[in-house]
Amino acid sequence: QVQLVESGGGLAQVGGSLRLSCAASGVTFTYYTIGWFRQAPGKEREGVGCLSSHDNSTYVANSVKGRFTVSRDNAENTVILQMNNLQSEDTAEYYCAISRRGMKLWILWPVEAYGVDSWGKGILVTVSS
């Protein structure tokens, strides 16, 4: 059974940075996509960014492009979300997710909100001004 454990959240100031990590265990899929969603209070969950295990290609949403990057630490089987120039609208619960459906899961969410093989429990990021 796949387990995803997030770490690294917390409080940051506007313009600051945070680094989220997602440690994956029990992954037996040959190919998968792993990445991050977020959900702010009163808003729908949205895809933030992800990475393909097949070729390490990445996708980030337009709302965070140029500020957030997704990368992988193979030695630790961990996916990293580096968040720079944080804004108040980045305040949300951030969830790690893994899917065999590919990047389209992140791109099409929430219009096509299905195909997540496992979710992490979530971690809170709060950005204050």
C-alpha positions as a Markdown table, in Angstrom:
| # | Residue | x | y | z |
|---|---|---|---|---|
| 1 | Gln | 0.0 | 0.0 | 0.0 |
| 2 | Val | 1.3 | 3.4 | -1.0 |
| 3 | Gln | 2.0 | 5.8 | 1.8 |
| 4 | Leu | 2.7 | 9.5 | 1.3 |
| 5 | Val | 4.0 | 11.6 | 4.2 |
| 6 | Glu | 4.3 | 15.4 | 3.8 |
| 7 | Ser | 6.7 | 17.6 | 5.8 |
| 8 | Gly | 8.1 | 21.1 | 5.7 |
| 9 | Gly | 4.9 | 23.3 | 6.0 |
| 10 | Gly | 4.4 | 26.1 | 8.4 |
| 11 | Leu | 4.4 | 29.9 | 8.5 |
| 12 | Ala | 6.1 | 32.1 | 6.0 |
| 13 | Gln | 6.0 | 35.8 | 5.2 |
| 14 | Val | 4.9 | 37.3 | 1.9 |
| 15 | Gly | 7.9 | 37.1 | -0.4 |
| 16 | Gly | 9.5 | 34.3 | 1.6 |
| 17 | Ser | 10.1 | 30.6 | 0.8 |
| 18 | Leu | 9.2 | 27.2 | 2.0 |
| 19 | Arg | 10.1 | 23.7 | 0.9 |
| 20 | Leu | 7.7 | 20.9 | 1.1 |
| 21 | Ser | 8.7 | 17.2 | 1.0 |
| 22 | Cys | 6.7 | 14.2 | 0.2 |
| 23 | Ala | 8.2 | 10.8 | 1.2 |
| 24 | Ala | 6.7 | 7.9 | -0.7 |
| 25 | Ser | 6.8 | 4.3 | 0.4 |
| 26 | Gly | 5.2 | 1.1 | -0.9 |
| 27 | Val | 5.1 | 2.3 | -4.5 |
| 28 | Thr | 5.0 | -0.7 | -6.9 |
| 29 | Phe | 3.8 | 1.0 | -10.0 |
| 30 | Thr | 6.1 | 0.9 | -13.0 |
| 31 | Tyr | 5.2 | 4.4 | -14.0 |
| 32 | Tyr | 3.4 | 7.1 | -12.0 |
| 33 | Thr | 3.0 | 10.8 | -11.5 |
| 34 | Ile | 3.5 | 12.3 | -8.1 |
| 35 | Gly | 2.9 | 15.8 | -7.0 |
| 36 | Trp | 0.9 | 18.4 | -5.1 |
| 37 | Phe | -2.6 | 19.7 | -4.7 |
| 38 | Arg | -3.7 | 22.4 | -2.4 |
| 39 | Gln | -7.0 | 23.5 | -0.9 |
| 40 | Ala | -7.6 | 26.9 | 0.6 |
| 41 | Pro | -10.5 | 27.5 | 3.0 |
| 42 | Gly | -13.7 | 27.7 | 1.2 |
| 43 | Lys | -12.2 | 26.9 | -2.2 |
| 44 | Glu | -11.9 | 23.8 | -4.4 |
| 45 | Arg | -8.8 | 21.7 | -4.4 |
| 46 | Glu | -6.5 | 22.6 | -7.2 |
| 47 | Gly | -3.5 | 20.9 | -8.8 |
| 48 | Val | -0.2 | 22.7 | -8.0 |
| 49 | Gly | 2.5 | 20.7 | -9.7 |
| 50 | Cys | 3.7 | 17.2 | -10.4 |
| 51 | Leu | 6.5 | 15.1 | -11.7 |
| 52 | Ser | 6.5 | 12.0 | -14.0 |
| 53 | Ser | 8.5 | 9.0 | -12.9 |
| 54 | His | 9.0 | 8.0 | -16.5 |
| 55 | Asp | 11.1 | 10.9 | -17.6 |
| 56 | Asn | 11.2 | 13.3 | -14.6 |
| 57 | Ser | 9.3 | 15.9 | -16.6 |
| 58 | Thr | 7.3 | 18.4 | -14.5 |
| 59 | Tyr | 4.2 | 20.4 | -14.7 |
| 60 | Val | 3.3 | 23.5 | -12.5 |
| 61 | Ala | 0.0 | 25.3 | -12.6 |
| 62 | Asn | -0.2 | 28.8 | -14.1 |
| 63 | Ser | -1.0 | 30.3 | -10.7 |
| 64 | Val | 2.4 | 29.3 | -9.4 |
| 65 | Lys | 4.6 | 29.2 | -12.5 |
| 66 | Gly | 7.8 | 31.1 | -12.0 |
| 67 | Arg | 7.6 | 30.7 | -8.2 |
| 68 | Phe | 7.1 | 27.0 | -7.5 |
| 69 | Thr | 9.2 | 24.1 | -8.8 |
| 70 | Val | 8.8 | 20.4 | -8.4 |
| 71 | Ser | 11.8 | 18.1 | -8.2 |
| 72 | Arg | 12.8 | 14.7 | -7.0 |
| 73 | Asp | 15.3 | 13.3 | -4.6 |
| 74 | Asn | 15.8 | 9.7 | -5.8 |
| 75 | Ala | 18.0 | 8.7 | -2.9 |
| 76 | Glu | 15.2 | 9.5 | -0.5 |
| 77 | Asn | 12.3 | 8.6 | -2.8 |
| 78 | Thr | 11.0 | 12.1 | -2.1 |
| 79 | Val | 9.3 | 14.7 | -4.2 |
| 80 | Ile | 10.0 | 18.3 | -3.4 |
| 81 | Leu | 7.9 | 21.4 | -3.8 |
| 82 | Gln | 10.0 | 24.5 | -3.6 |
| 83 | Met | 7.9 | 27.5 | -3.1 |
| 84 | Asn | 9.5 | 30.9 | -3.6 |
| 85 | Asn | 8.1 | 34.4 | -3.5 |
| 86 | Leu | 5.1 | 33.2 | -1.5 |
| 87 | Gln | 1.9 | 35.2 | -1.6 |
| 88 | Ser | -1.1 | 35.3 | 0.8 |
| 89 | Glu | -3.1 | 33.4 | -1.8 |
| 90 | Asp | -0.8 | 30.5 | -1.4 |
| 91 | Thr | -2.1 | 29.9 | 2.1 |
| 92 | Ala | -3.7 | 26.4 | 1.9 |
| 93 | Glu | -3.5 | 22.8 | 3.0 |
| 94 | Tyr | -1.1 | 21.1 | 0.7 |
| 95 | Tyr | -1.6 | 17.5 | -0.2 |
| 96 | Cys | 0.8 | 15.1 | -1.8 |
| 97 | Ala | -0.8 | 12.6 | -4.3 |
| 98 | Ile | 0.3 | 9.8 | -6.6 |
| 99 | Ser | -1.5 | 8.6 | -9.7 |
| 100 | Arg | -1.1 | 6.2 | -12.6 |
| 101 | Arg | -3.3 | 8.5 | -14.7 |
| 102 | Gly | -0.5 | 10.9 | -15.5 |
| 103 | Met | -0.1 | 14.7 | -15.5 |
| 104 | Lys | -3.6 | 15.2 | -17.0 |
| 105 | Leu | -4.9 | 14.5 | -13.5 |
| 106 | Trp | -3.3 | 17.7 | -12.3 |
| 107 | Ile | -4.0 | 19.6 | -15.5 |
| 108 | Leu | -7.7 | 18.7 | -15.7 |
| 109 | Trp | -8.5 | 18.8 | -12.0 |
| 110 | Pro | -11.3 | 19.5 | -10.8 |
| 111 | Val | -13.1 | 19.0 | -14.1 |
| 112 | Glu | -11.9 | 15.4 | -14.1 |
| 113 | Ala | -11.4 | 14.7 | -10.4 |
| 114 | Tyr | -10.6 | 11.0 | -10.4 |
| 115 | Gly | -7.7 | 8.7 | -10.6 |
| 116 | Val | -5.7 | 9.4 | -7.5 |
| 117 | Asp | -4.1 | 6.2 | -6.2 |
| 118 | Ser | -3.2 | 7.7 | -2.8 |
| 119 | Trp | -3.3 | 10.9 | -0.9 |
| 120 | Gly | -1.1 | 12.2 | 1.8 |
| 121 | Lys | -2.7 | 13.6 | 5.0 |
| 122 | Gly | -1.9 | 17.2 | 4.1 |
| 123 | Ile | 0.2 | 19.9 | 5.6 |
| 124 | Leu | -0.7 | 23.5 | 6.3 |
| 125 | Val | 1.1 | 26.4 | 4.7 |
| 126 | Thr | 0.3 | 29.9 | 6.0 |
| 127 | Val | 1.6 | 33.0 | 4.4 |
| 128 | Ser | 1.3 | 36.2 | 6.3 |
| 129 | Ser | 1.9 | 39.8 | 5.3 |
